[in-house]
Amino acid sequence: MIAVTSPLTGELLREVPIRSAEEVAAAVERARVAFGPWAEAGLSGRGRIMKRVLDRMVAERDRLIDELIIETG
C-alpha cells in the first residue's frame, strides 16, 4: 500500500494499493477498448457525456473542494 498523507499536517488520509505491471497493463487495455465507443460517439455524443460530467462536478462542488484542500494542504 502507498500511504497518502496531508502535506499540511502529515496525517494519513488513505492508503492506495500498489499495482503490478500486469494489473497496469490490464487497466491500459480496458482503457484502449473503452476508447472505441468514445470515439464513435462523435462530437455531439461526447459533448453530452462531458455535460453530464460537468453537472456532476457542480453538484459535488463542495465535496470536491474539501478533498482538494485536504490533499494539497
C-alpha positions in Angstrom: 0.0 0.0 0.0 1.0 3.6 -0.6 0.3 6.0 2.2 -1.3 9.3 1.2 -0.7 11.9 3.8 -1.7 15.5 4.2 1.1 17.9 3.2 -0.2 20.3 5.9 -0.5 18.0 8.9 1.3 14.8 7.9 -1.9 12.9 8.8 -2.6 9.7 7.0 -5.5 10.4 4.7 -5.8 7.0 3.0 -3.8 4.1 1.6 -3.9 3.1 -2.0 -2.8 -0.3 -3.4 0.4 -0.8 -5.4 -0.5 -2.4 -8.7 1.6 -4.9 -10.5 2.8 -4.4 -14.1 0.2 -6.9 -15.2 -2.6 -5.0 -13.4 -1.4 -1.8 -15.0 -1.3 -3.4 -18.5 -4.8 -4.8 -18.0 -6.1 -1.3 -17.0 -4.4 0.2 -20.1 -6.1 -2.4 -22.3 -9.5 -1.7 -20.7 -9.0 2.0 -21.4 -8.0 1.2 -25.0 -11.2 -0.9 -25.5 -13.3 1.9 -23.9 -11.9 4.4 -26.3 -13.7 2.8 -29.3 -17.2 3.7 -28.2 -16.0 7.2 -27.0 -14.5 7.9 -30.5 -17.7 6.5 -32.2 -19.9 8.7 -30.1 -19.0 11.7 -32.2 -18.6 15.3 -31.2 -22.2 15.8 -30.0 -22.3 12.5 -28.1 -19.0 13.3 -26.3 -20.4 16.8 -25.6 -23.5 15.3 -23.9 -21.2 13.0 -21.8 -19.0 15.9 -20.8 -22.1 18.0 -19.9 -23.1 15.2 -17.5 -19.6 15.1 -16.0 -19.8 18.9 -15.5 -23.3 18.7 -13.9 -22.0 16.0 -11.5 -18.9 18.1 -10.7 -21.1 21.1 -10.0 -23.4 19.0 -7.8 -20.4 17.7 -5.9 -18.6 21.1 -5.8 -18.3 21.5 -2.1 -17.1 17.9 -1.5 -14.5 18.2 -4.3 -13.2 21.5 -2.9 -12.9 19.9 0.5 -11.0 16.9 -1.0 -8.6 19.3 -2.9 -7.9 21.3 0.2 -7.2 18.1 2.2 -4.9 16.7 -0.5 -3.0 19.8 -1.2 -2.8 21.4 2.2 
